[in-house]
Amino acid sequence: MAVSTIPAADLRTFSEYLKGCKRILALLGAGISASSGLPTFRGVGGLWRSYDATDLATPEAFEANPDLVWQFYSYRRHMALKAQPNRAHYALAELARRNKDFVTLSQNVDGLSQRANHPLSQLRLLHGSLFTVKCTSFYCSYSRENEFADPIVPALAIPKNVPEPKPSTDDKTGEEASKSLYGTLGVSEGEELDISDDRVPLSPLSPDVLPHCPECKDGLLRPGVVWFGESLPSHTINLVDSWMKSGPIDLILVIGTSSRVYPAASYVDKARARGARVAVVNMDRNDVGSSGLNPGDWFFQGDAGAIVPEILKEVIGEI
C-alpha cells in the first residue's frame, strides 16, 4: 500500500486533541471502500456497464424484473466479498472497542465494516446493507442481517463464462478500482458493452429460484439497501440524532466522503453545533463538504486505508 504523507505538525496537534476526546462521530463514504479496491455504485463495471445502475435500484425495477435486479445485487455482493476490509476499517473498529462513546455512521452498503468486526452497537448504516435481506410481502416483516452466503441462492451464482471481479490492490480511488474491473472483461473506459455480446449473456430467471422468505414462505426477499425513491431508515437517523443531542461532541471524522449530499452533509454542521472539531480524510483537497473547514479543523489528504490508522495510532496503537 502506498504511504500517504501526513504533515508532522498536523499529526501532532490532531493526536494530542484526540487523546482528550470522549464523544466522537465518524461519517464514512465510498472513499474508505476504494482503499480496498472496491468501486463505487456507478462504477460497478463488467456486464452491468450496459445498464444505468440507478434504473436497477428502485422498487419499480424489482417489481418488474426481480431476476435482473437480484442478478445485479448478487454481482455487487460477490464483488464486495472479494474485497477485504482495509486498515482504516480495522482502526475504526478498534477505536469503537476502546471508546463506547464513539459512533460510526456509514453511507456504505458493502459490509466491510462488519467484516472488520466493528461493534455493531456502534455502527449505523444510513443506506442499509447488501448483506441484509427482507421480505417484500406487505403482511410480513421478516428481515435478516449479515447474510454473507455467496451466492445467496444457487441460481444467483456468477455465470462461469463471466470473469471473476478483481478488486484493485494498487489503485486507491473508486475510478481506478472500476477500471480494474472493466479490464477483466476487456472493456476500456468509456466503451459501451452491448448486452447482446455473447461473452456476458444474462439469462432470465424464474421467480421460483430467487430468494424467498423462510417465514411467510410466500414473499420474495429483496436486498436490504435503500433504493431510489425510498426513505432513509428513520430508526437509524433517530438513533444518531438522539446520540448527538445527548451531550457535547468532541470530534467528527469525515472519511472518504464529500459530505455534500443531505442528510449526510448535515451531520458536520450538527456536530459543530455540539462543539465538535472536524477532521477530513479525502483524496481531493477540494472535497471537504459544503461546510468547508474552520480554523482548528484538520484535512488529511490521501488514501484512507493508510491515513486513518496513522492518525488514530496514539489511541488505538498499531493496526
C-alpha positions in Angstrom: 0.0 0.0 0.0 1.3 3.4 -0.9 2.1 5.5 2.2 0.3 8.9 2.4 2.5 11.6 3.8 0.9 13.4 6.8 2.3 16.8 7.8 4.1 16.3 11.1 2.6 19.4 12.7 -1.0 18.3 11.8 -0.5 14.8 13.0 0.9 16.1 16.3 -1.9 18.6 17.0 -4.6 16.1 16.0 -3.1 13.3 18.1 -2.9 15.5 21.2 -6.5 16.6 20.7 -7.7 13.0 20.0 -6.3 11.7 23.3 -8.7 14.1 25.2 -11.7 13.3 23.1 -14.6 11.3 24.6 -17.6 11.6 22.2 -16.6 11.0 18.6 -18.7 10.6 15.4 -17.3 9.1 12.2 -19.0 9.7 8.9 -17.9 7.2 6.2 -18.3 7.3 2.4 -17.2 5.4 -0.6 -13.6 6.6 -0.3 -12.9 4.2 2.6 -14.0 1.3 0.5 -12.0 2.4 -2.5 -8.9 1.7 -0.3 -10.0 -1.9 -0.5 -10.2 -1.7 -4.3 -14.0 -1.6 -4.3 -15.5 0.6 -7.0 -18.4 3.0 -6.4 -22.0 2.1 -7.1 -22.0 3.7 -10.5 -18.6 2.1 -11.3 -19.7 -1.5 -10.7 -18.3 -2.4 -14.1 -18.4 -5.6 -16.1 -21.6 -6.6 -17.9 -23.6 -4.0 -15.9 -22.0 -1.2 -17.8 -24.8 -1.6 -20.4 -27.3 -0.6 -17.8 -27.9 2.6 -15.9 -27.3 1.4 -12.3 -29.8 3.9 -11.0 -32.5 2.2 -13.1 -31.9 -1.1 -11.3 -32.0 0.4 -7.8 -35.7 1.1 -7.5 -38.8 -0.7 -6.1 -40.4 -0.4 -9.5 -37.4 -2.2 -11.1 -37.7 -5.0 -8.6 -41.4 -5.4 -9.1 -41.0 -5.6 -12.9 -37.8 -7.6 -13.1 -36.8 -9.1 -9.8 -34.5 -11.6 -11.5 -32.5 -8.8 -13.2 -32.3 -6.8 -10.0 -31.2 -9.8 -8.0 -28.5 -10.7 -10.5 -27.2 -7.1 -10.3 -27.1 -7.2 -6.5 -25.7 -10.7 -6.4 -22.8 -9.4 -8.5 -22.3 -6.5 -6.1 -22.4 -8.8 -3.1 -19.9 -11.1 -4.7 -17.6 -8.2 -5.6 -17.8 -6.8 -2.0 -16.9 -10.2 -0.6 -13.9 -10.4 -3.0 -12.6 -7.2 -1.4 -11.1 -7.3 2.1 -11.6 -4.7 4.9 -8.6 -2.4 4.9 -6.6 -0.9 7.8 -9.0 2.0 8.1 -11.9 -0.3 8.8 -9.9 -2.2 11.4 -8.7 1.0 13.0 -12.2 2.4 13.4 -13.4 -1.0 14.8 -10.6 -0.8 17.4 -11.4 2.7 18.3 -15.0 1.6 18.9 -13.9 -1.2 21.2 -11.8 1.2 23.2 -14.3 4.1 23.3 -18.0 3.2 23.9 -18.9 6.9 23.2 -17.7 6.5 19.6 -20.3 6.1 16.8 -19.7 5.3 13.2 -22.4 6.4 10.6 -21.6 4.7 7.3 -23.1 5.5 3.9 -21.6 2.3 2.5 -23.6 -0.9 1.9 -20.6 -3.2 1.3 -20.3 -4.9 4.6 -16.6 -4.2 5.0 -17.0 -2.5 8.5 -19.0 -5.5 9.7 -16.4 -7.9 8.4 -13.7 -5.9 10.2 -15.6 -6.7 13.4 -16.7 -3.2 14.1 -19.0 -3.4 17.2 -22.5 -3.5 15.7 -24.0 -1.5 18.5 -21.7 1.4 17.5 -22.2 1.1 13.7 -25.2 2.8 12.0 -25.9 2.2 8.3 -27.6 5.1 6.6 -28.2 3.3 3.3 -28.7 -0.3 4.5 -26.5 -3.2 3.5 -26.0 -5.6 0.6 -25.9 -8.3 3.2 -29.3 -7.6 4.8 -32.4 -9.3 3.2 -36.0 -8.5 3.9 -39.4 -9.8 2.8 -41.3 -7.8 0.2 -44.7 -9.2 1.3 -46.9 -6.4 2.7 -48.0 -8.8 5.5 -44.5 -10.0 6.6 -41.8 -8.1 8.4 -39.1 -10.7 8.2 -35.5 -9.4 7.8 -32.1 -11.0 8.3 -28.8 -9.1 8.7 -25.2 -10.2 7.9 -26.3 -12.8 5.4 -22.8 -13.4 3.8 -23.7 -16.5 1.8 -22.4 -16.2 -1.8 -24.4 -16.9 -3.8 -27.4 -16.3 -1.6 -29.2 -19.0 -3.7 -27.7 -21.3 -6.3 -29.4 -19.7 -9.2 -27.6 -16.4 -8.5 -24.1 -17.8 -8.8 -21.9 -15.8 -11.1 -22.0 -17.5 -14.5 -18.9 -19.4 -15.3 -18.3 -17.5 -18.6 -18.3 -14.2 -16.8 -14.8 -13.3 -15.5 -14.4 -13.0 -11.7 -14.4 -9.4 -10.4 -11.0 -8.5 -9.2 -10.9 -5.6 -6.8 -7.8 -3.5 -7.4 -5.0 -3.8 -4.8 -3.0 -0.9 -6.2 -5.3 1.9 -7.1 -7.0 3.7 -4.3 -9.8 5.6 -5.9 -13.2 4.4 -7.0 -12.5 5.4 -10.5 -9.3 3.4 -10.7 -10.8 0.4 -9.0 -13.6 0.5 -11.5 -11.1 0.5 -14.4 -9.6 -2.7 -13.0 -13.0 -4.4 -13.1 -13.7 -3.2 -16.7 -10.4 -4.6 -17.7 -11.4 -8.1 -16.6 -13.9 -8.0 -19.5 -11.6 -6.4 -21.9 -13.6 -3.2 -21.9 -11.9 0.1 -21.9 -13.1 3.1 -20.0 -15.8 4.9 -22.0 -16.5 1.9 -24.2 -20.1 0.7 -24.1 -20.6 -3.0 -23.7 -23.5 -4.4 -25.7 -25.7 -6.7 -23.6 -26.1 -8.9 -26.6 -22.3 -9.6 -26.5 -22.1 -13.4 -26.2 -19.2 -13.1 -23.7 -21.6 -12.0 -20.9 -25.1 -13.3 -21.5 -27.8 -12.7 -18.9 -30.4 -15.4 -18.7 -33.9 -14.7 -17.3 -34.6 -16.4 -14.0 -37.9 -17.8 -12.8 -39.1 -16.1 -9.6 -39.2 -19.7 -8.1 -35.4 -19.8 -7.9 -34.9 -16.4 -6.4 -34.6 -15.9 -2.6 -37.8 -16.5 -0.8 -38.9 -15.6 2.7 -38.4 -18.5 5.1 -41.0 -17.1 7.4 -44.1 -16.4 5.3 -43.0 -18.8 2.5 -44.6 -16.6 0.0 -42.9 -13.2 -0.4 -39.7 -12.7 -2.4 -36.7 -11.5 -0.4 -35.0 -8.2 -1.6 -31.6 -6.7 -0.8 -31.8 -4.6 2.3 -30.4 -1.4 0.7 -32.2 1.9 0.4 -33.4 2.3 -3.2 -34.0 5.5 -5.1 -37.4 6.8 -4.1 -37.3 5.2 -0.7 -36.9 6.9 2.7 -33.7 6.5 4.7 -34.2 4.3 7.8 -35.9 6.5 10.4 -34.7 4.2 13.2 -31.1 4.8 12.2 -31.5 8.6 11.8 -33.3 8.8 15.2 -30.6 6.8 17.0 -27.8 9.0 15.6 -29.8 12.2 16.3 -30.6 11.1 19.8 -26.9 10.3 20.5 -25.8 13.7 19.1 -28.3 15.5 21.3 -27.3 13.6 24.4 -24.1 15.6 25.1 -21.3 17.7 23.7 -19.4 16.2 20.7 -15.6 16.5 20.7 -14.8 15.4 17.2 -16.3 14.3 13.8 -14.2 12.3 11.4 -15.3 12.7 7.8 -13.7 9.8 5.9 -13.9 9.2 2.2 -17.0 11.4 1.5 -17.5 14.8 0.2 -20.5 15.1 2.7 -22.3 17.3 0.2 -25.5 15.1 -0.1 -28.1 15.5 2.6 -28.9 14.3 5.1 -25.3 13.1 5.5 -24.0 16.6 4.9 -26.0 17.9 7.8 -24.1 15.9 10.3 -20.9 18.1 10.1 -23.0 21.2 11.0 -24.9 19.3 13.7 -21.6 18.1 15.3 -20.1 21.6 15.1 -23.2 23.0 16.9 -22.4 20.5 19.7 -18.8 21.7 19.9 -17.0 19.3 17.6 -13.9 20.0 15.7 -13.7 18.4 12.2 -11.1 16.1 10.7 -11.5 15.3 7.0 -9.7 12.4 5.3 -10.1 12.5 1.5 -8.1 12.1 -1.7 -9.2 15.5 -3.0 -8.4 18.7 -1.1 -11.4 20.4 -2.8 -13.8 17.8 -1.4 -14.3 19.0 2.1 -18.0 19.2 2.0 -20.5 22.1 1.9 -19.4 23.4 5.3 -15.8 23.8 4.5 -13.1 23.8 7.2 -12.8 26.2 10.1 -9.7 27.3 11.9 -8.7 24.4 14.2 -10.0 21.7 11.8 -7.8 19.2 10.0 -7.6 18.0 6.5 -5.5 14.8 5.8 -5.1 14.2 2.0 -4.6 10.7 0.7 -5.6 7.1 1.0 -7.9 6.5 3.9 -6.5 3.0 4.4 -3.1 4.5 5.2 -4.1 7.7 6.9 -6.8 6.6 9.3 -4.7 4.1 11.2 -1.9 6.6 11.4 -3.9 9.5 12.9 -5.6 7.1 15.4 -2.4 5.4 16.4 -1.8 7.4 19.6 -5.1 6.0 21.0 -5.5 2.5 19.4 -1.9 1.5 18.8 -0.5 -0.2 15.7 -3.0 -1.8 13.3 
